Amino acid sequence: MGDLVISTQEGNGDVVLSVAGEIDFGNVAELRTTLARLIKATTGNVTVDLEEVTFLDSTALGVLIQAKRRLLERNDDLVVTNPHPRVARIFEISGLREYLGA
């Protein structure tokens, strides 16, 4: 398990969530909690920048999908940007690249 670092930048109702490290079963709760808080506190879209994420597992994928669904319910969106090549490959294999915008 790697350390997970999450930072946010908010503006005009939209939020950019920058994540660094590895996201796995051991620390995914931090990502889930942060996304839930942001979804409740903001009124716009959420962009998740994964440039500094070197690994994510299926629990992380589930958290991203759940957050996207919650945002779509209120006509907003979640988009993943800048995935590390290894992470981009995980999105490709799982069939989620287009859905998450990765």
C-alpha positions as CSV (number, residue, x, y, z in Angstrom):
1,M,0.0,0.0,0.0
2,G,1.3,3.4,-0.9
3,D,0.5,6.7,0.7
4,L,-2.5,8.5,-0.8
5,V,-2.3,12.3,-1.2
6,I,-5.5,14.2,-2.2
7,S,-5.8,17.9,-2.8
8,T,-8.7,20.0,-4.2
9,Q,-9.1,23.2,-6.1
10,E,-12.5,24.7,-6.3
11,G,-13.9,27.4,-8.6
12,N,-17.2,28.4,-10.3
13,G,-18.9,25.4,-8.7
14,D,-16.6,22.9,-10.3
15,V,-13.9,21.0,-8.4
16,V,-10.5,19.5,-9.5
17,L,-9.4,16.7,-7.2
18,S,-5.8,15.8,-7.6
19,V,-4.7,12.4,-6.3
20,A,-1.2,11.0,-5.9
21,G,0.1,7.6,-4.8
22,E,-1.6,4.3,-5.0
23,I,-5.4,3.8,-4.5
24,D,-6.3,0.4,-3.2
25,F,-8.6,-1.4,-0.7
26,G,-6.4,-0.2,2.2
27,N,-6.9,3.5,1.5
28,V,-9.8,3.9,-0.8
29,A,-12.0,5.0,2.0
30,E,-10.2,8.4,2.0
31,L,-11.0,8.9,-1.7
32,R,-14.6,7.8,-1.1
33,T,-15.0,10.2,1.8
34,T,-13.4,13.1,-0.1
35,L,-15.6,12.6,-3.2
36,A,-18.8,12.3,-1.1
37,R,-17.9,15.5,0.8
38,L,-17.2,17.3,-2.5
39,I,-20.4,16.1,-4.2
40,K,-22.5,17.4,-1.2
41,A,-20.6,20.7,-1.0
42,T,-20.4,21.7,-4.6
43,T,-22.9,22.3,-7.4
44,G,-20.8,21.5,-10.4
45,N,-18.7,19.0,-12.1
46,V,-15.8,17.1,-10.5
47,T,-12.5,16.4,-12.4
48,V,-10.3,13.7,-10.9
49,D,-6.6,14.3,-12.0
50,L,-4.8,10.9,-11.7
51,E,-1.4,12.0,-13.2
52,E,0.4,11.1,-10.0
53,V,-1.5,7.8,-9.3
54,T,0.7,4.9,-10.1
55,F,-1.8,2.1,-9.3
56,L,-5.5,1.7,-8.6
57,D,-7.6,-1.5,-8.0
58,S,-11.2,-2.5,-8.5
59,T,-12.3,-0.8,-5.3
60,A,-11.0,2.5,-6.6
61,L,-12.8,2.0,-9.9
62,G,-16.0,1.3,-8.0
63,V,-15.6,4.5,-6.0
64,L,-15.2,6.5,-9.2
65,I,-18.2,4.9,-10.9
66,Q,-20.3,5.5,-7.8
67,A,-19.3,9.2,-7.7
68,K,-20.0,9.6,-11.4
69,R,-23.5,8.1,-11.0
70,R,-24.3,10.4,-8.1
71,L,-23.2,13.5,-10.1
72,L,-25.1,12.4,-13.2
73,E,-28.3,12.1,-11.1
74,R,-28.1,15.9,-10.6
75,N,-27.0,16.6,-14.2
76,D,-23.3,17.1,-13.3
77,D,-20.4,14.9,-14.3
78,L,-17.2,13.3,-13.1
79,V,-14.3,13.1,-15.5
80,V,-10.9,11.4,-15.0
81,T,-7.9,13.2,-16.5
82,N,-4.2,12.6,-17.0
83,P,-4.1,9.0,-16.0
84,H,-0.6,7.5,-15.6
85,P,0.0,5.0,-18.4
86,R,-0.4,2.0,-16.1
87,V,-3.6,3.4,-14.8
88,A,-4.9,4.3,-18.3
89,R,-4.3,0.6,-19.2
90,I,-6.5,-0.5,-16.2
91,F,-9.3,1.8,-17.5
92,E,-8.8,0.3,-21.0
93,I,-8.9,-3.3,-19.8
94,S,-12.0,-2.7,-17.6
95,G,-13.9,-1.0,-20.4
96,L,-14.2,2.3,-18.4
97,R,-11.9,4.6,-20.4
98,E,-14.7,6.3,-22.3
99,Y,-17.2,6.2,-19.5
100,L,-14.8,8.0,-17.1
101,G,-13.3,10.2,-19.8
102,A,-9.8,8.8,-19.1
